[in-house]
């Protein structure tokens, strides 16, 4: 037997070559993306930033093309069924990345939701336990000017190729840069890791490290942000697009077709996606009307939306109360999961506030995966900015999506599948991952968590939100909708507050196609569950179905469909 990718496999020349390639490329990709390696808990490149140079990116593209050739020399037919799937997914991932490089999306490394202007957030995901951990962070700080220069060079190339975001979303960025330009190093967000040293660090080392960090932040980091601010405000922002939509880019229609295929893992056209969205919006409005009548609200659904957005009883007064409410919900959900799932991840998760410097410009919540080495739990981040715009009735569905049985359960479980090659444990097919998150929201019904009709309405609101995305995203990027039209359509069909709606629409503007994945993935998972249930009848086992969906890690929707149908075909016959 030979051990490859952490898995024992029978000795086979093609299998050995395949897994040697997987292992080599895993290390290559970590070395090329050292910040990602650090987040995963691999400290080998903790003193480095990613190489964003144009030359480095071109070299990486050539490397990927060579790897694809090397992969295709391997005799796929001589591999096991599991390794044929590994082969196919590795190949598909390479093909997607190779196809994306000429498009130029990498030339827009900054938007209102993040970029180098919020790079200090990396420190929140890392371990600081040894002197070397701190020294590596200081080395990164000292290398920051080069990282900034590469970022600005990318953006200048984006200007040259007219690959820039619309001005309406990018005008949010200067305020984010300003938060990095402070008078004292100790006021910098990058200083946070030095504000309280690990107990294992001697006082003499603390003094030395603090002095070195202060010098690096003042002399390298803050000055780099001053440079970014001048470039951004004087050159970049004035050249950003006046309207919204990918159609404004060179070959924008083709770019949007590409990202739609990439994020949905389907061949659906933008028009098919748009019509699916309109159909779902109509269906969900019907379900919302039932809840409106159930709670005894006599006026129209639009007026019910206004009631849900404005009645003080639906809101916490402070961010602290809101955070406590989210944590209480998670404690309610966690013990119930065993009712629907046989296999659960060992890794725990926590609920934390989104950093204050990005909270005004980002979404209601997001999830950060755990470090595979066990050094950092998963984190469900919630937005505490303006608590009076964050209703209680949305919190249950949101928690089911971001934590369990949603992202944390799925992602942590995938990371723990030691029978999969490492690249499979961390694959990110958005239609699968976000489709699972949206499907997880619907499981609140079976878990008895929507006993309050307003919480159920919150679940419908979140489902509507994802249906609206299909309409709005395609509307903006394929049909030339204005931002106001998108906001108005959203507001007319969901009771989410205007602050949330505006941030969401701006997210779709800056990230074309990604928002399509949620509803398309959820519809496929529900379709496959219905197929398995109808095919198996009394033999249908929901826990086993969930294992089939989850234990492969993230896969494209067509491969998920094949897995489920193969499972149904091999289930024991009825007695």
VEXDO-477115 format. One record per residue (C-alpha): x, z, y; residue in one letter. Coordinates in steps of 0.05 Angstrom, whole numbers, padded with zeros to 5 digits, always signed. Layout:
XZYa ...
***
This chain:
+00000+00000+00000x +00022-00013+00072x +00000+00025+00134x -00018-00018+00194x -00058-00001+00256x -00069+00068+00227x -00105+00039+00166x -00082+00034+00093x -00090-00036+00066x -00069-00072+00003x -00004-00111+00012x -00021-00182+00031x +00024-00228+00072x -00031-00253+00118x -00060-00184+00127x +00009-00156+00144x +00021-00211+00194x -00046-00201+00226x -00039-00126+00235x +00033-00132+00258x +00006-00178+00313x -00048-00128+00330x +00003-00072+00336x +00052-00112+00377x -00002-00135+00425x -00030-00065+00431x +00037-00040+00456x +00048-00102+00499x -00019-00092+00534x -00006-00018+00546x +00062-00034+00576x +00030-00087+00621x -00026-00039+00641x +00010+00028+00647x -00048+00061+00686x -00094+00046+00628x -00042+00072+00579x -00039+00136+00620x -00115+00144+00619x -00113+00135+00543x -00062+00192+00539x -00001+00149+00525x +00052+00175+00572x +00107+00124+00559x +00095+00086+00625x +00070+00145+00667x +00118+00129+00724x +00095+00057+00733x +00037+00017+00764x +00007-00046+00734x +00044-00110+00750x -00003-00147+00798x +00048-00199+00821x +00026-00271+00818x +00087-00288+00776x +00072-00231+00729x +00000-00253+00721x +00022-00325+00706x +00073-00300+00656x +00018-00258+00623x -00026-00319+00617x +00029-00358+00582x +00040-00299+00535x -00034-00298+00517x -00033-00372+00501x +00028-00362+00456x -00006-00304+00420x -00068-00346+00408x -00024-00399+00375x +00010-00346+00333x -00058-00318+00311x -00084-00386+00290x -00024-00397+00244x -00050-00339+00201x -00093-00363+00143x -00160-00332+00161x -00190-00351+00094x -00141-00306+00057x -00163-00244+00096x -00215-00193+00074x -00284-00195+00106x -00266-00137+00152x -00202-00171+00174x -00238-00237+00185x -00281-00200+00235x -00219-00168+00266x -00188-00237+00271x -00250-00267+00303x -00257-00211+00355x -00183-00213+00373x -00188-00289+00380x -00251-00285+00422x -00220-00233+00468x -00158-00277+00479x -00201-00338+00492x -00242-00301+00544x -00181-00276+00581x -00146-00344+00579x -00209-00378+00606x -00216-00327+00662x -00146-00333+00692x -00156-00400+00727x -00222-00377+00757x -00187-00329+00804x -00230-00266+00799x -00165-00226+00796x -00151-00248+00868x -00204-00199+00891x -00173-00132+00871x -00213-00091+00922x -00287-00082+00933x -00330-00026+00960x -00333+00008+00892x -00259+00016+00883x -00189-00013+00884x -00122+00010+00910x -00158+00048+00966x -00185+00097+00914x -00125+00096+00867x -00113+00171+00872x -00171+00179+00823x -00121+00161+00768x -00091+00231+00776x -00158+00262+00758x -00154+00230+00690x -00084+00251+00672x -00051+00313+00641x -00003+00353+00684x +00029+00402+00637x +00104+00391+00641x +00156+00380+00695x +00162+00308+00672x +00087+00296+00682x +00095+00315+00755x +00160+00276+00762x +00127+00214+00734x +00071+00220+00784x +00122+00226+00841x +00158+00165+00813x +00092+00128+00816x +00083+00150+00888x +00152+00125+00906x +00135+00058+00874x +00069+00053+00912x +00095+00006+00967x +00111-00047+00916x +00042-00039+00884x +00010-00045+00953x +00051-00108+00969x +00028-00140+00904x -00044-00123+00919x -00040-00153+00989x -00005-00215+00961x -00063-00224+00912x -00113-00218+00969x -00075-00268+01011x -00077-00317+00953x -00151-00303+00949x -00158-00320+01022x -00121-00385+01011x -00167-00404+00952x -00230-00377+00987x -00239-00326+00931x -00264-00268+00973x -00325-00222+00973x -00380-00224+01025x -00367-00187+01090x -00431-00145+01082x -00401-00107+01024x -00328-00108+01045x -00343-00076+01113x -00351-00011+01074x -00277-00011+01054x -00243+00008+01120x -00274+00077+01118x -00247+00086+01048x -00177+00066+01071x -00183+00114+01129x -00191+00173+01081x -00121+00158+01055x -00089+00157+01124x -00078+00230+01139x -00030+00268+01184x -00002+00315+01131x +00017+00298+01059x -00020+00360+01036x -00086+00329+01062x -00076+00266+01021x -00120+00256+00959x -00055+00242+00921x -00033+00313+00934x -00089+00343+00892x -00046+00347+00829x +00004+00391+00867x -00047+00437+00898x -00047+00480+00835x +00011+00473+00786x +00004+00484+00711x +00023+00555+00692x +00082+00529+00651x +00118+00503+00713x +00170+00551+00741x +00166+00570+00815x +00232+00537+00831x +00207+00472+00800x +00142+00478+00837x +00179+00482+00904x +00223+00423+00887x +00166+00380+00861x +00122+00397+00920x +00177+00377+00969x +00190+00312+00933x +00116+00296+00929x +00106+00311+01003x +00163+00264+01021x +00136+00208+00976x +00065+00214+01001x +00085+00216+01075x +00140+00163+01070x +00111+00115+01019x +00037+00125+01005x +00008+00137+01074x +00051+00083+01105x +00027+00035+01052x -00045+00049+01070x -00030+00038+01144x -00003-00030+01124x -00066-00044+01083x -00111-00024+01141x -00077-00072+01189x -00080-00130+01140x -00151-00115+01118x -00181-00108+01187x -00141-00162+01222x -00136-00216+01169x -00179-00203+01109x -00246-00177+01132x -00256-00231+01185x -00246-00284+01131x -00296-00253+01082x -00359-00293+01066x -00417-00293+01114x -00471-00299+01060x -00478-00268+00991x -00471-00302+00923x -00419-00332+00876x -00445-00401+00895x -00401-00397+00957x -00336-00397+00917x -00302-00462+00897x -00336-00481+00831x -00380-00420+00842x -00435-00445+00796x -00386-00453+00738x -00356-00385+00752x -00424-00353+00749x -00441-00389+00684x -00375-00362+00656x -00387-00289+00676x -00460-00293+00651x -00436-00315+00583x -00380-00264+00583x -00423-00204+00601x -00484-00221+00558x -00443-00251+00500x -00498-00304+00495x -00507-00376+00516x -00568-00361+00559x -00573-00400+00624x -00583-00366+00690x -00654-00393+00692x -00670-00365+00623x -00643-00297+00644x -00682-00299+00709x -00747-00314+00672x -00733-00260+00621x -00726-00212+00679x -00791-00232+00711x -00828-00224+00645x -00799-00155+00634x -00816-00134+00705x -00888-00153+00693x -00891-00115+00627x -00859-00052+00654x -00905-00051+00715x -00963-00047+00666x -00931+00014+00633x -00920+00046+00701x -00993+00037+00719x -01011+00078+00657x -00968+00136+00681x -00996+00132+00751x -01066+00140+00723x -01044+00195+00675x -01018+00240+00732x -01082+00228+00772x -01052+00189+00830x -01111+00150+00858x -01076+00101+00905x -01035+00038+00889x -00971+00034+00849x -00932+00017+00912x -00960+00080+00945x -00941+00119+00882x -00870+00093+00891x -00870+00120+00962x -00896+00187+00937x -00840+00191+00886x -00787+00173+00938x -00810+00222+00991x -00845+00284+00964x -00795+00342+00971x -00816+00371+00904x -00779+00315+00869x -00711+00333+00900x -00659+00387+00899x -00638+00414+00966x -00562+00416+00955x -00510+00380+00915x -00493+00445+00878x -00565+00451+00854x -00566+00378+00833x -00502+00386+00792x -00530+00449+00759x -00593+00410+00742x -00554+00355+00708x -00514+00405+00668x -00577+00441+00646x -00607+00375+00622x -00546+00358+00581x -00549+00426+00547x -00622+00412+00529x -00606+00344+00500x -00543+00359+00459x -00575+00400+00402x -00630+00348+00390x -00585+00289+00375x -00579+00305+00301x -00652+00286+00293x -00635+00212+00301x -00560+00207+00284x -00521+00220+00220x -00451+00208+00249x -00432+00242+00314x -00366+00243+00353x -00322+00304+00350x -00300+00296+00423x -00341+00335+00474x -00360+00314+00544x -00369+00348+00612x -00412+00336+00673x -00375+00330+00739x -00387+00307+00811x -00365+00237+00833x -00307+00246+00882x -00332+00254+00953x -00290+00197+00981x -00326+00144+00940x -00394+00177+00930x -00428+00145+00991x -00411+00074+00966x -00421+00079+00892x -00478+00086+00842x -00518+00145+00817x -00472+00161+00759x -00419+00133+00713x -00381+00154+00650x -00306+00160+00638x -00285+00155+00566x -00243+00210+00533x -00169+00204+00519x -00161+00184+00446x -00107+00236+00435x -00156+00291+00450x -00124+00313+00515x -00184+00297+00558x -00258+00300+00541x -00308+00248+00561x -00337+00257+00631x -00406+00242+00658x -00398+00235+00733x -00459+00245+00777x -00469+00229+00850x -00484+00289+00894x -00481+00251+00961x -00547+00259+00998x -00584+00299+00944x -00649+00286+00981x -00644+00214+00956x -00633+00232+00883x -00700+00249+00849x -00707+00297+00791x -00751+00249+00753x -00693+00200+00742x -00644+00252+00715x -00666+00254+00642x -00662+00179+00631x -00596+00176+00668x -00566+00231+00626x -00588+00199+00561x -00554+00134+00584x -00488+00161+00609x -00476+00219+00560x -00513+00227+00494x -00540+00189+00458x -00513+00137+00506x -00443+00121+00529x -00408+00184+00506x -00436+00183+00436x -00422+00108+00428x -00353+00104+00461x -00325+00169+00433x -00350+00150+00364x -00317+00082+00368x -00251+00114+00388x -00254+00158+00326x -00262+00101+00276x -00192+00103+00246x -00211+00047+00198x -00213-00001+00257x -00151-00030+00290x -00136+00004+00356x -00158-00056+00398x -00227-00052+00364x -00236+00021+00381x -00230+00004+00455x -00264-00064+00459x -00312-00072+00517x -00368-00122+00505x -00413-00102+00561x -00478-00127+00530x -00466-00081+00471x -00441-00020+00509x -00492-00023+00566x -00547-00049+00519x -00535+00013+00477x -00538+00057+00539x -00606+00029+00559x -00632+00033+00487x -00609+00106+00486x -00655+00120+00545x -00715+00099+00504x -00696+00148+00449x -00717+00205+00495x -00788+00190+00471x -00771+00205+00398x -00730+00266+00418x -00790+00296+00455x -00753+00295+00521x -00806+00257+00561x -00859+00311+00554x -00865+00311+00630x -00899+00245+00651x -00855+00241+00712x -00793+00241+00667x -00826+00186+00627x -00838+00148+00692x -00764+00159+00706x -00747+00124+00641x -00793+00066+00659x -00760+00064+00728x -00692+00057+00696x -00717+00004+00648x -00748-00032+00708x -00682-00025+00745x -00647-00064+00690x -00703-00116+00687x -00698-00124+00763x -00624-00135+00755x -00636-00199+00714x -00679-00226+00771x -00636-00203+00829x -00567-00219+00800x -00587-00290+00782x -00627-00294+00847x -00565-00278+00889x -00513-00317+00851x -00551-00377+00824x -00612-00384+00869x -00580-00366+00936x -00624-00306+00950x -00607-00266+01012x -00587-00193+01007x -00651-00172+01042x -00694-00212+00992x -00658-00178+00934x -00668-00108+00965x -00741-00122+00979x -00755-00147+00908x -00721-00085+00880x -00759-00037+00927x -00825-00071+00909x -00816-00060+00834x -00781+00007+00827x -00787+00075+00861x -00712+00084+00867x -00694+00107+00937x -00670+00056+00988x -00600+00086+00989x -00594+00074+00914x -00625+00005+00918x -00577-00018+00973x -00516+00008+00935x -00541-00025+00872x -00553-00093+00904x -00485-00089+00937x -00455-00075+00869x -00487-00139+00841x -00461-00178+00901x -00389-00154+00887x -00392-00158+00811x -00430-00221+00791x -00460-00223+00722x -00442-00153+00698x -00512-00127+00713x -00542-00179+00666x -00514-00145+00604x -00557-00083+00603x -00626-00112+00591x -00602-00169+00548x -00564-00121+00503x -00622-00071+00500x -00672-00125+00481x -00627-00148+00424x -00617-00078+00396x -00692-00065+00399x -00706-00132+00367x -00657-00116+00310x -00688-00047+00300x -00758-00077+00296x -00732-00129+00246x -00700-00077+00202x -00762-00032+00206x -00810-00088+00189x -00765-00115+00133x -00752-00049+00099x -00817-00012+00111x -00814+00057+00079x -00741+00045+00062x -00721+00040+00135x -00674+00097+00154x -00663+00103+00229x -00600+00145+00221x -00570+00092+00176x -00590+00038+00225x -00554+00074+00280x -00492+00079+00237x -00494+00004+00225x -00499-00009+00300x -00447+00043+00322x -00392+00047+00270x -00366-00023+00282x -00348-00007+00354x -00369-00055+00409x -00382-00126+00384x -00416-00188+00413x -00491-00191+00402x -00489-00247+00351x -00441-00207+00308x -00484-00145+00315x -00544-00186+00292x -00506-00210+00231x -00485-00138+00214x -00556-00112+00217x -00585-00170+00177x -00531-00163+00124x -00546-00089+00120x -00620-00102+00111x -00606-00154+00057x -00564-00105+00017x -00611-00044+00021x -00637-00021-00047x -00703-00051-00068x -00766-00008-00064x -00780+00032-00127x 
***
